[in-house]
């Protein structure tokens, strides 16, 4: 008699849409717990164990996904920079620069995006700044995040220059540094957190300052 052939069960599809969705939700829960605890308790008192307990996952799960607290902070910053809604804020800025011909409207669009992104990312960047004074890993992370922001702002300055929008006496690298300064968490801290400015006023101030600092002065109409 011929031996009965074994029935081979197909391999389980571990990369199923349901599994990916569960992984995405778990990641979001970890980042939300980490953000809440970092801002409430501080960087040093917050532990990976407490975050893991909040979410109901193992400590190893968090270490494998993020590599520790600095990795969690970096991931929180990256998520916050996306702003609200399905389209990343940086993508919306790129589209604005590509489609809008009036530089005043481009910069006012940046001011509006700032009111969306700054409340999400600035508190975390300020946390990084404060922790950097005593934690070498956070000092390295701060330097890296500052450099990334300067790179983004310099790219925006290049786009303004390429379109002929910059004041002629301002070099691209200087324009990038001006944009970098006005996108800093310290200005948000001073005006919104300390002086309690409404976000709309803060965004208008950022736009007005950038227009005055980067664009040629407009010539008044003879009818005005």
VENFENNOR-V683893 format. One record per backbone hydrogen bond with DSSP energy under -1.0 kcal/mol. CO is the residue of the C=O (numbers start at 0). NH is the residue of the N-H. E is the energy in kcal/mol with one decimal. If there is no record, write none. Layout:
CO/NH/E  CO/NH/E
//
This chain:
11/13/-1.3  15/19/-2.4  16/20/-2.3  17/21/-2.3  18/22/-2.3  19/23/-2.3  20/24/-2.5  21/25/-2.5  22/26/-2.3  23/27/-2.3  24/28/-2.4  25/29/-2.4  26/30/-2.5  27/31/-2.5  28/32/-2.4  29/33/-2.6  30/34/-2.7  31/35/-2.4  32/36/-2.5  33/37/-2.9  34/38/-2.3  35/39/-1.9  36/40/-3.3  37/41/-1.4  41/45/-1.0  46/50/-1.7  47/51/-2.7  48/52/-2.3  49/53/-2.1  50/54/-1.7  51/55/-2.2  51/56/-2.0  57/61/-1.2  58/62/-2.2  59/63/-2.8  60/64/-1.7  61/65/-2.9  62/66/-1.7  67/71/-1.8  68/72/-2.5  69/73/-2.4  70/74/-2.2  71/75/-2.4  72/76/-2.4  73/77/-2.5  74/78/-2.2  75/79/-2.5  76/80/-2.2  78/81/-1.1  79/82/-1.7  87/91/-2.1  88/92/-2.2  89/93/-2.3  90/94/-2.3  91/95/-2.3  92/96/-2.3  93/97/-1.8  94/98/-2.2  95/99/-2.5  101/105/-1.7  102/106/-2.5  103/107/-2.3  104/108/-2.1  105/109/-1.9  106/110/-2.3  107/111/-1.9  108/112/-2.4  109/113/-2.3  110/114/-1.3  112/116/-2.6  113/117/-2.5  116/119/-1.2  116/120/-2.3  117/121/-2.4  120/124/-2.4  121/125/-2.6  122/126/-1.6  123/127/-2.4  124/128/-2.4  125/129/-2.3  126/130/-2.5  127/131/-2.0  130/133/-1.5  130/134/-1.9  134/138/-2.2  135/139/-2.3  136/140/-2.1  137/141/-2.8  138/142/-2.1  139/143/-2.1  140/144/-2.9  141/145/-2.7  142/146/-2.1  143/147/-2.3  144/148/-2.3  145/149/-2.4  146/150/-2.2  147/151/-2.1  148/152/-2.5  149/153/-2.5  150/154/-1.9  151/155/-2.0  152/156/-2.2  153/157/-2.3  154/158/-2.0  155/159/-2.0  156/160/-2.5  157/161/-3.0  158/162/-1.5  159/164/-2.9  160/163/-1.7  166/169/-1.9  170/174/-2.5  171/175/-2.6  172/176/-1.8  173/177/-2.1  174/178/-2.5  175/179/-2.4  176/180/-2.2  177/181/-2.2  178/182/-1.0  180/183/-1.5  183/187/-1.2  184/188/-2.6  185/189/-2.5  186/190/-2.5  187/191/-2.3  187/192/-1.6  188/193/-2.1  189/194/-1.6  190/196/-2.9  197/201/-2.2  198/202/-2.9  199/203/-2.2  200/204/-2.4  201/205/-2.4  202/206/-2.2  203/207/-2.9  204/208/-2.7  205/209/-2.2  206/210/-2.6  207/211/-2.4  208/212/-2.0  209/213/-2.3  210/214/-1.6  213/166/-2.7  220/223/-1.9
//
